[in-house]
Amino acid sequence: MKHKEKNLPVIKCSLLKQLQESENVMSKYECSVCGWVYDEEEGFDGGGIAPGTKFEDFAEDWFCPFCSAGKEKFNKLRGT
């Protein structure tokens, strides 16, 4: 049992690192109404959204700048 206990801190560090890396991953979200894509990495200068702004950080009443669809109409694109 002692050999497993010695590996525990290494496993915790590895999982923590993976979690931190996953939080830094930028994603893209597509409006299901008009097809506009918000890219977290690029932001949206026309809407005053700085590069790196996470979609999840948008206000709940935020809406698509092109068709006015609500935030709930956006889907995360696969592979992002």
ZAMARGU-4260 file (C-alpha; in steps of 0.2 Angstrom, whole numbers, plus 5000, padded with zeros to 4 digits):
<rodrens>
0) 5000/5000/5000 | 5014/5012/5003 | 5019/5013/4985 | 5002/5019/4980 | 5002/5032/4994
5) 5018/5039/4987 | 5010/5042/4970 | 4995/5051/4976 | 5002/5068/4976 | 5009/5066/4959
10) 4991/5060/4953 | 4983/5075/4961 | 4996/5087/4953 | 4993/5079/4936 | 4974/5081/4938
15) 4975/5099/4944 | 4986/5103/4929 | 4974/5095/4917 | 4960/5105/4925 | 4969/5121/4923
20) 4973/5118/4905 | 4955/5114/4901 | 4950/5130/4909 | 4962/5139/4897 | 4955/5131/4881
25) 4946/5143/4870 | 4930/5137/4862 | 4918/5143/4848 | 4899/5144/4849 | 4887/5145/4835
30) 4870/5153/4834 | 4857/5140/4829 | 4846/5154/4822 | 4858/5163/4810 | 4874/5153/4810
35) 4885/5167/4817 | 4900/5160/4827 | 4908/5168/4842 | 4926/5163/4844 | 4932/5165/4862
40) 4950/5167/4857 | 4946/5182/4845 | 4932/5190/4855 | 4920/5202/4845 | 4927/5219/4843
45) 4911/5225/4835 | 4902/5221/4851 | 4915/5227/4863 | 4920/5209/4868 | 4938/5207/4872
50) 4948/5192/4865 | 4949/5178/4878 | 4931/5182/4885 | 4923/5165/4889 | 4905/5163/4882
55) 4900/5157/4899 | 4904/5174/4906 | 4892/5183/4895 | 4876/5190/4905 | 4861/5178/4904
60) 4852/5191/4894 | 4865/5193/4881 | 4859/5190/4863 | 4866/5187/4846 | 4872/5204/4838
65) 4866/5198/4821 | 4849/5190/4824 | 4845/5194/4842 | 4843/5176/4847 | 4846/5173/4866
70) 4862/5165/4873 | 4852/5148/4875 | 4851/5147/4856 | 4870/5145/4855 | 4879/5128/4853
75) 4897/5124/4857 | 4906/5118/4841 | 4914/5101/4843 | 4932/5100/4843 | 4934/5117/4852
</rodrens>
